[in-house]
């Protein structure tokens, strides 16, 4: 479930930039010892190409002359080390897509923020995929105290707590769960989704009204009769229907429900292709002005590597 804070409508103010260097303490505290060790080796000793080749040659030689059971154990160790290093490479590559106001936070930190906000789904083990914070939601002494107290209970240092508090109390920032770094497709999808929210936050009331009119037109289309044997027993379907995601078969109706409850969710999900083609086609036909605004938002939110 995405961590969405966009149902709050506030006037946009000046963005508060946070230097990436302020996250140093947090990154160091959040990474495991094993990962940190591999990272140091990668950035240090093995950074030299010749030494890396020499080390690999030595490992392969040892495997060739060792006992069978020893070779199997060492091969497994080398495989695990390689997987960790590849994981680090992927995370570093994905982080290059982030802009100055976008951050990755540990899932436990996301849960603390969830709980601080008293959201209905702030349950143990349920972290958010990400969110666009259009204002400071830690805007009361009680929320601020609960957030910082929760971080301290997790064992974060005072410096790390200060860095995280500064990020989560900012406005106009996007924060992603670090678990997304393990899945490139989901990482880009969630980042694109949140950037659409950010782009919508930049629009004036006239453009927002145009988008909302296009959405309401689609929402109020008459239901379409269907064969109940092929449509989960239903005799009709909403014009605003979501696609089945092969990676998440249980998602039927999910995007439609979210968009119906909060129209702000419609365009971010539309940008990620979550609805059947007729939805975008109808907006383009009946509300060309709204569709042009939507296309501009897509261009603004495009997920590309930062130079």
Buried (B, 14 or more C-beta within 10 A) or exposed (E): EBBBBBEEEEEEEEEBEBEEEBBEBBBEBBBEEEBBEBBEBBEEEBEEEEEBEEBEEEBEEEBEEBEEEEBEEBBEEBEEBEEBBEBBEBBEEBBEBBBEBBBBBBBBBBBBBBBBBEBEEBEEEBBBBBBBBBBBBBEEEEBBEBBBEBBEEBEBBEBBBBBBBEBBBBBBBBBBBBBBBEBEEBBBBBBBBBBBBBBBBEBEEEBBEBBBBBBEBBBEEEEEEBEEEEBEEEEEBBBBBBEEEEEEEEBBBBBBEBBBEEBBBBBBBBBBEBBBEBBBEBBBEEBEBBBEBBEEBBEEBEBEEEE
